[in-house]
Amino acid sequence: MKTTTIPNTDLKISKICLGTMTFGEQNSEIEAHQQLDYAVSSGINFIDTAEMYPIAAREATLGSTERYIGSWLKTRGKRDDLVIATKIAGPNRGMDYIRKPLDFSKKSILEAVDLSLKNLQTDYIDLYQMHWPERVMNMFGQRGLVKIDANWEENFFEVLSVYDELIKVGKIRYIGVSNEAPWAVMKFISESEKHHLPRIATIQNPYSLLNRLFEVGLAEVCLRERVGLLAYSPLGFGILSGKHLAEIQPNSRIGLFPQFTRYTSENSTRATRMYQELAFDNDLTLAEMALAFVQHQSFVTSTIVGATSLEQLKENIDSHNIVLSEAILKEINVIQELIPNPAP
């Protein structure tokens, strides 16, 4: 397994990260432990979760994913060999059952960190991320921003100050953002440099053959400011496995949760068919090509993969050995020009 170091940290991580949002919904605790065992045996040392998981989020299963990881960590030992990342939920998503108020106030951050530490049965979190911004903005399938959130007040300094306290007492080591835009990334960096506060090390955003919007503004920010992308949904909720082209599989994530329509548009299906033909013409599966494409990008620090079965997980992990030729990359860009970013 290839490894790298998250920029501006001492966290050495695998280039593939195990995503866990199926744990507690589509995967039982036993299955979750089997996936964790297999991932670690394959060389993965980087595990990503969130306080709101599993997906689809609901009050009855809140925190199950972290708890399943925690029960595994308790019996495994060698915590320092692993890099564990989790996230605090932000507002505006109809999840007030997590806590009230659901925001990035000092009270909320401290409560969230302590609960995640309890669930994960660990003394520290290696990478603590803000799952999405407090402000209302274009994310989760919204392509553009037409007006700013006038009800939100900037609090970058205050948030970073709380993280500074948590780092100093050893509860978290580094911080990151998720589902963010270039403006806020630069504001976080500016405030941290101005006031000698913790610097964001990572951004966790979607990036795949069906959504390359990260390249437009955030790629330059990350490369110049040394912020690592943790690319999520590299297979577009399973669409880029090709298994849904004939029909949506009933027991899949999209089949079980039809509210997730980000990757199921007509243009997404058209583009997926074209990518599948290209993969087959080059003796690759669509999933192999899709994952290898994401891992090829210089701004991608680690690719987050998840699965509901060990067979899926094995294929996803094995993709780290695949190197795409310049000819394939050129053909991928031809398809991108024809159907650009169908799943924002």
Phi and psi in degrees as a GROMACS rama.xvg file:
@    title "Ramachandran Plot"
@    xaxis  label "Phi"
@    yaxis  label "Psi"
@TYPE xy
-70.7918  145.979  LYS-2
-127.023  164.195  THR-3
-152.566  178.654  THR-4
-118.317  130.543  THR-5
-59.9341  131.072  ILE-6
-53.0423  140.525  PRO-7
61.1835  26.1972  ASN-8
-139.079  177.25  THR-9
-109.852  22.466  ASP-10
-86.8966  107.13  LEU-11
-89.0948  120.176  LYS-12
-127.158  158.875  ILE-13
-72.9135  148.928  SER-14
-70.6171  -14.3041  LYS-15
-114.208  132.488  ILE-16
-110.696  140.357  CYS-17
-84.16  114.641  LEU-18
-84.9117  145.354  GLY-19
-127.649  14.2508  THR-20
-69.6395  -7.11052  MET-21
-85.2575  -14.7965  THR-22
-67.8994  117.69  PHE-23
104.891  -8.92237  GLY-24
-124.871  -68.7095  GLU-25
-89.3902  -16.3743  GLN-26
-124.589  134.898  ASN-27
-74.5602  173.668  SER-28
-63.8684  -39.9557  GLU-29
-63.0057  -45.0912  ILE-30
-64.3156  -37.8806  GLU-31
-61.1307  -44.4876  ALA-32
-64.6686  -37.0576  HIS-33
-64.103  -42.0171  GLN-34
-64.251  -42.5278  GLN-35
-62.6449  -44.1452  LEU-36
-60.4265  -46.5246  ASP-37
-65.3546  -43.0072  TYR-38
-60.1636  -46.577  ALA-39
-65.8332  -39.4809  VAL-40
-65.8289  -21.074  SER-41
-90.5716  0.0790523  SER-42
103.663  1.59897  GLY-43
-80.0679  130.889  ILE-44
-122.05  3.77901  ASN-45
-114.605  121.334  PHE-46
-126.29  128.442  ILE-47
-116.048  136.736  ASP-48
-146.466  -167.563  THR-49
-162.107  153.441  ALA-50
-65.1668  -28.5711  GLU-51
-84.7885  -8.89111  MET-52
-70.0342  153.287  TYR-53
-85.7652  172.355  PRO-54
-104.46  135.149  ILE-55
-75.6828  140.02  ALA-56
-71.7129  135.381  ALA-57
-157.067  155.851  ARG-58
-60.8548  -36.6593  GLU-59
-63.958  -28.7945  ALA-60
-110.358  4.56926  THR-61
-51.6341  126.854  LEU-62
84.9805  -4.54318  GLY-63
-60.4802  -38.9468  SER-64
-62.2269  -49.3357  THR-65
-59.9519  -39.8501  GLU-66
-66.7218  -38.0314  ARG-67
-65.1085  -40.0774  TYR-68
-65.7292  -39.7849  ILE-69
-62.6978  -42.2775  GLY-70
-66.5134  -31.2214  SER-71
-71.5494  -44.1109  TRP-72
-61.3216  -36.9952  LEU-73
-61.1774  -36.6667  LYS-74
-92.4059  -16.7456  THR-75
-83.1815  -41.7154  ARG-76
77.1309  -174.126  GLY-77
52.2682  44.8453  LYS-78
-56.5458  -36.8986  ARG-79
-68.755  -12.4253  ASP-80
-79.1521  -10.1596  ASP-81
-113.707  153.828  LEU-82
-115.228  113.195  VAL-83
-106.985  126.282  ILE-84
-119.021  138.754  ALA-85
-141.515  179.692  THR-86
-141.878  147.68  LYS-87
-93.4748  135.312  ILE-88
-76.8075  143.957  ALA-89
-100.217  -179.03  GLY-90
-81.8571  -173.686  PRO-91
73.7619  17.3505  ASN-92
-123.725  13.3485  ARG-93
69.75  33.9833  GLY-94
-123.023  44.3544  MET-95
-64.0688  -13.8549  ASP-96
-69.1021  -14.3663  TYR-97
-70.6484  -51.6219  ILE-98
-167.838  160.849  ARG-99
-129.238  126.587  LYS-100
-76.6733  154.721  PRO-101
-95.6568  95.7861  LEU-102
-155.021  -169.092  ASP-103
-110.459  35.5987  PHE-104
-70.4342  164.667  SER-105
-58.6099  -44.4577  LYS-106
-58.1216  -46.622  LYS-107
-66.1433  -44.0897  SER-108
-62.9753  -44.8547  ILE-109
-63.5216  -42.3192  LEU-110
-64.4799  -42.3704  GLU-111
-65.6129  -43.8099  ALA-112
-62.1171  -46.0706  VAL-113
-63.522  -38.7194  ASP-114
-68.9145  -39.6765  LEU-115
-65.0797  -40.4517  SER-116
-60.0519  -41.3556  LEU-117
-65.561  -47.5084  LYS-118
-61.8948  -42.4273  ASN-119
-80.3905  -8.96919  LEU-120
53.0491  50.4289  GLN-121
-138.037  162.447  THR-122
-91.352  -13.7049  ASP-123
-153.874  154.718  TYR-124
-112.242  127.028  ILE-125
-70.7596  -41.3859  ASP-126
-137.059  117.617  LEU-127
-111.54  124.58  TYR-128
-121.79  149.872  GLN-129
-87.9249  116.955  MET-130
-64.1772  -37.0839  HIS-131
-158.746  162.322  TRP-132
-66.8687  158.237  PRO-133
-69.0446  -38.2153  GLU-134
-73.9404  152.126  ARG-135
-75.8235  127.642  VAL-136
-155.104  -178.919  MET-137
-82.4616  111.073  ASN-138
-158.035  169.634  MET-139
52.9639  53.1024  PHE-140
96.3979  -6.04344  GLY-141
-88.2418  120.486  GLN-142
-75.4717  -43.6775  ARG-143
-128  165.844  GLY-144
-111.271  123.876  LEU-145
-106.801  -22.1107  VAL-146
-154.888  154.209  LYS-147
-87.708  158.932  ILE-148
-80.9013  98.4028  ASP-149
-72.5529  -14.6503  ALA-150
-86.1534  -10.6843  ASN-151
-95.8835  136.983  TRP-152
-109.824  136.974  GLU-153
-57.806  134.882  GLU-154
-143.561  30.6693  ASN-155
-57.8923  -45.4277  PHE-156
-61.478  -46.227  PHE-157
-62.5187  -44.3338  GLU-158
-63.5466  -46.3201  VAL-159
-64.1374  -32.2671  LEU-160
-65.6947  -38.3582  SER-161
-65.6517  -43.5153  VAL-162
-63.6812  -34.5431  TYR-163
-59.8185  -42.9164  ASP-164
-62.8478  -44.0085  GLU-165
-67.0009  -35.8217  LEU-166
-67.5602  -41.5667  ILE-167
-65.2913  -30.6823  LYS-168
-91.5247  -0.923349  VAL-169
86.9797  10.4627  GLY-170
-79.4165  -32.8752  LYS-171
-131.546  160.012  ILE-172
-108.403  -47.1962  ARG-173
-140.143  165.925  TYR-174
-127.708  157.69  ILE-175
-150.258  172.2  GLY-176
-120.106  171.11  VAL-177
-150.943  147.891  SER-178
52.7672  41.638  ASN-179
-105.393  169.91  GLU-180
-117.899  162.979  ALA-181
-55.6016  -39.4159  PRO-182
-58.0739  -48.7254  TRP-183
-70.6629  -35.7152  ALA-184
-59.3758  -45.5106  VAL-185
-67.9205  -35.3674  MET-186
-64.2782  -43.0805  LYS-187
-60.5017  -45.1108  PHE-188
-64.2506  -43.2948  ILE-189
-61.3162  -45.1843  SER-190
-66.0601  -39.1949  GLU-191
-65.8751  -39.7136  SER-192
-71.1169  -38.6371  GLU-193
-67.0376  -37.2647  LYS-194
-113.871  10.0172  HIS-195
55.7701  48.9622  HIS-196
-109.191  167.933  LEU-197
-55.8893  142.145  PRO-198
-101.321  136.438  ARG-199
-64.7089  133.76  ILE-200
-99.8098  -26.9454  ALA-201
-140.779  161.301  THR-202
-133.255  131.266  ILE-203
-109.985  103.603  GLN-204
-130.648  161.733  ASN-205
-69.8191  142.844  PRO-206
-158.283  125.283  TYR-207
-164.253  178.615  SER-208
-59.6947  -26.3912  LEU-209
-92.7586  -9.42417  LEU-210
-148.462  97.5694  ASN-211
-112.384  23.7798  ARG-212
-62.339  -22.7444  LEU-213
-57.0252  -30.1163  PHE-214
-67.2246  -22.7931  GLU-215
-68.8659  -49.998  VAL-216
-129.008  -38.2728  GLY-217
-72.8275  -29.7055  LEU-218
-59.9986  -45.4771  ALA-219
-65.4001  -40.9632  GLU-220
-57.6558  -46.8851  VAL-221
-65.9258  -42.3478  CYS-222
-68.3231  -42.4065  LEU-223
-76.0368  -36.0313  ARG-224
-98.2678  0.52651  GLU-225
57.4052  60.1186  ARG-226
-116.303  129.096  VAL-227
-89.5293  133.403  GLY-228
-83.5135  126.58  LEU-229
-101.743  100.22  LEU-230
-78.9267  118.436  ALA-231
-105.452  163.025  TYR-232
52.4852  47.5218  SER-233
-66.4417  -17.6278  PRO-234
-108.615  13.8701  LEU-235
53.7101  56.6197  GLY-236
56.1895  33.4076  PHE-237
88.706  -9.0492  GLY-238
-60.2568  -39.0325  ILE-239
-81.2245  12.3411  LEU-240
-84.5684  -19.4157  SER-241
85.9402  -6.98539  GLY-242
-71.403  -16.0457  LYS-243
-98.5126  3.47708  HIS-244
-65.3687  -38.3554  LEU-245
-74.4394  -48.0169  ALA-246
-164.575  156.007  GLU-247
-65.7361  125.334  ILE-248
-71.8933  127.46  GLN-249
-63.6155  -32.4344  PRO-250
-95.9768  7.82442  ASN-251
-81.3557  171.778  SER-252
-60.2569  -44.9327  ARG-253
-69.9079  -34.1223  ILE-254
-66.9853  -40.5936  GLY-255
-76.7132  -30.7066  LEU-256
-126.997  76.9453  PHE-257
-66.4098  -8.1947  PRO-258
-68.6742  -17.4225  GLN-259
-87.5992  94.5812  PHE-260
-107.421  9.419  THR-261
-58.1245  -35.041  ARG-262
-112.378  15.286  TYR-263
-114.378  17.4609  THR-264
-70.2165  165.503  SER-265
-61.2788  -40.9958  GLU-266
-67.2597  -34.9026  ASN-267
-63.0874  -40.781  SER-268
-65.9651  -43.5754  THR-269
-59.6471  -47.6223  ARG-270
-64.3164  -39.9492  ALA-271
-62.1181  -40.5475  THR-272
-61.2277  -40.9752  ARG-273
-67.7794  -40.9532  MET-274
-66.1858  -36.6299  TYR-275
-64.8797  -42.017  GLN-276
-61.3286  -41.6856  GLU-277
-63.2167  -43.1201  LEU-278
-62.1682  -48.3448  ALA-279
-61.6429  -38.134  PHE-280
-63.2505  -18.4592  ASP-281
-115.015  22.8565  ASN-282
58.4204  37.9311  ASP-283
-123.44  154.315  LEU-284
-80.0194  159.21  THR-285
-60.6709  -41.7387  LEU-286
-61.701  -42.0366  ALA-287
-60.8097  -46.3585  GLU-288
-66.1217  -42.1127  MET-289
-62.7588  -44.625  ALA-290
-69.6896  -41.0431  LEU-291
-63.2265  -34.9266  ALA-292
-62.0611  -46.8764  PHE-293
-62.5832  -45.6505  VAL-294
-66.6766  -19.4434  GLN-295
-71.5902  -23.6214  HIS-296
-74.4597  135.4  GLN-297
-67.3854  -23.9231  SER-298
-88.4037  -4.43217  PHE-299
-88.3849  118.101  VAL-300
-84.7179  -42.4784  THR-301
-152.651  147.854  SER-302
-105.277  124.195  THR-303
-88.2838  119.405  ILE-304
-118.622  143.963  VAL-305
-135.806  166.566  GLY-306
-160.801  161.942  ALA-307
-105.038  -5.31183  THR-308
-139.719  157.843  SER-309
-66.3814  -30.7406  LEU-310
-64.783  -44.2617  GLU-311
-63.6858  -43.1913  GLN-312
-62.3561  -41.1185  LEU-313
-61.0165  -46.9023  LYS-314
-61.2748  -42.1448  GLU-315
-64.0595  -42.7612  ASN-316
-68.7573  -39.7937  ILE-317
-63.2081  -18.3363  ASP-318
-64.1634  -16.6261  SER-319
-68.3123  -13.5629  HIS-320
-88.4513  -7.24272  ASN-321
-89.6406  131.352  ILE-322
-118.632  122.994  VAL-323
-82.0375  139.876  LEU-324
-74.2465  162.133  SER-325
-62.1388  -32.2832  GLU-326
-64.7461  -43.1181  ALA-327
-65.8387  -42.7397  ILE-328
-60.9821  -37.9386  LEU-329
-64.4274  -42.5496  LYS-330
-67.747  -35.2101  GLU-331
-59.8333  -42.5606  ILE-332
-68.7906  -28.3624  ASN-333
-63.4551  -45.0991  VAL-334
-64.8475  -40.115  ILE-335
-60.3208  -38.5016  GLN-336
-67.0635  -35.6711  GLU-337
-72.6621  -41.7241  LEU-338
-133.612  79.4701  ILE-339
-74.4044  126.329  PRO-340
44.6112  63.1863  ASN-341
-71.502  -12.2886  PRO-342
-126.587  78.1372  ALA-343
